[in-house]
Amino acid sequence: MSRASRFAAVATLALGSWVALGAQAFELRGFRGMHWGEGAEALRDAGPAQVDGDVACYQRERENLIFGDTELSGVHYCFHNDRLVMVMLEAPVAREAFSAEFQRTYGRPAKHNAHADVWGGVPSTTHAELVSQGPQGARLTITVSRIEADAARRMVQLASRPAAPDAAPATAAVARMPLAY
């Protein structure tokens, strides 16, 4: 094998490895102007909070309810100890349609089965899971990888029910507690 042929083979292998690794990378620094770890006061135009102890979820009053070409029925920004750790998007479309839309931007899911599509994984600092909410509904949950399971469960429950009319505004719902996210 000539020197040029060996160089071409090594370059092709290196490029192929880089492309394969990049295809599995799933990183988001936050969502729509909010960065992971930011406090609730940074969430502009937030409606009343849904609070359960150290977790709180908000919806913006003037949220863009479109993701790509998919119409959304809701976007929830959820905080643990006043730090953004989860965003949930709900859409009145079948999971497969929402998955195709998400894949246009973020690539194929790392895991796909009958119940969920999952992006992210061990090297990623972001995790996304898309599940069906009935035959014509889907929920995409995007989280930081280091999230307490109990806090995540409570956030999903909060986002599933309407906020009380007398709920706290975004700037006062949760006491400040420093965390390293």
N, C-alpha and C positions, 0 to 999 in steps of 0.2 A: 504494500500500500504506500503510495507516495505521500510525501510530507503535506502537500496541499489537500489530498483526500482525507488524511487523518485530521487536519485542522478543520475541514468542513464537517466531518463527523462529530468532532468534539463541540464545535460551535452549534451544530444542530441539536445535539443532546442538551447542551446548556440552555439554549433558548427554549426548547421544549419543556425542560424542568421548570424554568422561570414562568412560562405561560401556565403550566399545570398548577403551580403554587398560587399564582395570581388569581386563577379561576376560583379557587377555594377561599380566598381571602374575603372576609366580610367585615368591614369596619364602618361604623357610623360614629361621628363625634357628637351626635345628638339628633335633633329633629326640628326642622323649620325655625332655625335661629336660636333654639335653646340647646345648650351644651350639657352633656352628662355632668352631674355634680353641681350645676347652677341652682341657686335658691329660687323659691317660688315667686319672689318679688320681680324676677326677670321676665316672668310670663306676662306679657302685655294683654290687656283686654280679657282677663280671666273672669269667668263667672264664679258663682259660689263654690266653695270647696266641699268635697265629700271627705270626711275625716274619720279615721279609726285609729286612735292613739297616735303613734309616730308616723303614720302614713296618711297622705292626702292626695286626692285626684281632682283635677280641674279640667274644664273645657273653656276654650276661648269663645268669647261672645261673637266674634267675627272671624271664625276659622275658615280657611279655604277648604271646602269639602270635596276636593278633587285630588286624586293621586294618579298622576299620568292621565289615562282616559277613564279611570274608574271613579264613579261617584261614591263618596263616603257618607255614612249616616252619623258618624261621630269620631272625634279625635280626643283622647284623654291623655293628659300629662300627669304622671304620678310621681310623687316625691316621698322619700324615706328620710326622716330627720331633716326635712327641708332641703333635700338634694335630689335633683331629677335623676331617676334611675329606670323609669319605664314610660313608654308611650304605647297606647293602644289605638289602633285604627279599626273601625267597624265599617263594613260595606254590605249593601243589600244585593250582593252577587254571589254566585257559587264560588267556593274556594278555588276551584281550578282557574276561573277567570281572573281572580285577584292574584293568584300565584303567577300566572302568565305576565300580568302587569308588573309585579314586583321583580320578576326575573329579567325583564327588559333593562332594568337599571342595575340590579345587584347579582345577576347571574343565577345559575341553577342552584337549587338548595343542596346543602350537604347531605341531608336526609329527606327522603320522600316516602310516605306510606299512605295507607288508606285514611289515616286520621289526621296527619299533619305534614306540613313542609317546614323544614328547619334550616336556617342559615346560621353560619358561625360555627364555632367548635373550640377545641382546645387552644389553638394559638390566637384566636380572636378575642377582642375585648367587648364585642357586641354579639348579642344572640337575638334571633328573630324566629318566631314560631307562628305559623298561619294555620288556623283550625276552622272547621265548618261550624257555623251557628245555624244549623238547619239546612234545608235544601237550597235556599236562596239567601244565604247570609254567611259572612266570614269575618273573623277577627284576627288581625295581625298584631302580635305583641312583640315590641322591640325593647330589649333591656340591656343594661350593662351586665357583663358576665358575673360580676361579684354582687349578687343580690341575695338577701336572706329569703329562704323559701317561704317562711311565714309572712313576711312583708309582701312578697309577690302575690301570694294567695289572697291576702286582704285587699290589695290594690285591684285585683281582678274582680273581687266581690263589690268593691266600691263603684267601679266603673260600670257594673251591671245594673245599678239602681240610680234613679234620679236624685239630684242634690236637693237637700231641704231648702226651702225659700229663705230661711234665716241663717244659712250657713255662712261661715267666715269668708272674708275676701282673701285673695291670694297672698297678701302681705302679712296676714296675722294668723293663719290657720295652724301652723306648727311651730313650736318653740325651736329656737336655733340650737343645734347640737353639732359641733364640728365632726366631720367624717372625712376619711380619705377615700375618694372615689377616683 
